[in-house]
Amino acid sequence: MNRRSTAVDYILIVAGTFLIGFAIKNIYDPVSMVTGGVSGLAIIAKELWSVPLWLTNTLLNIPLFAAGLFVMGWKFIKRTLFATVMLSVSLYILPEGSYMGNDILLSALFGGIISGVGTGMVFLTSCTTGGTDMLAALIQKRMKHYTLAQIMQVLIVIAGASVFGIRSALYALIAIFCVAKVTDGLIEGLKFSKQAYIISDVYGQIADAIMERMGRGVTSLDARGMYSDQEKKMLFCVVSKK
């Protein structure tokens, strides 16, 4: 498979960060939905102190990237730095609006889908948008068995509940679930394959059908049934998720 060009990767980053920025500014923020991460803290800061979303996102990421540069090096953080800057730019230049009105359920569902697509596009380029993802990378580098970044994500949602109420926080969990599912589906659907093990007495016919009708390769492995103690043939086939 041919590798994407660097230009295509940066186009994906820009498009993905603008989708994320749109979801934060025009879907989550109007209904006071804190989905965790730096963007969640930005929504809280805007409510409490009227600080613009883009400014909070920028200021909170500065110490994280300083630490990332020291611990991981420039090669690791350069794309993530670009993605973080583009997210702040999107939060600054996108016009502010409320496209879902006061419907918090629609906001959770479509906000999760839109930001999930954006996050998946960014992840496909092997970078993140900074924030708690950068924190997770730093923690994993130094303390491989800790999940403090995930705990921090939950704490931010709890902080959002204390500011906006438990109802908003519960809907935020729906949005987080949607983001995770859409992001995983986008990445796995484009980059990962599935493997199938087939055990049958008519393995020869099945192998012929896989090769001739599906146009896929297949490998025959020797196996033994532990209950019957009989020798069997097991077919192994790798196919795309689609």
Secondary structure, 3 states (H helix, E strand, C coil): CCCCCHHHHHHHHHHHHHHHHHHHHHHHHHHCCCCCHHHHHHHHHHHHHCCCHHHHHHHHHHHHHHHHHHHCCHHHHHHHHHHHHHHHHHHHHCCCCCCCCCCHHHHHHHHHHHHHHHHHHHHCCCCCCCCHHHHHHHHHHHCCCCCHHHHHHHHHHHHHHHHHCHHHHHHHHHHHHHHHHHHHHHHHHHHCEEEEEEECCCHHHHHHHHHHCCCCCCEEEEEECCCCCCEEEEEEEEEECC
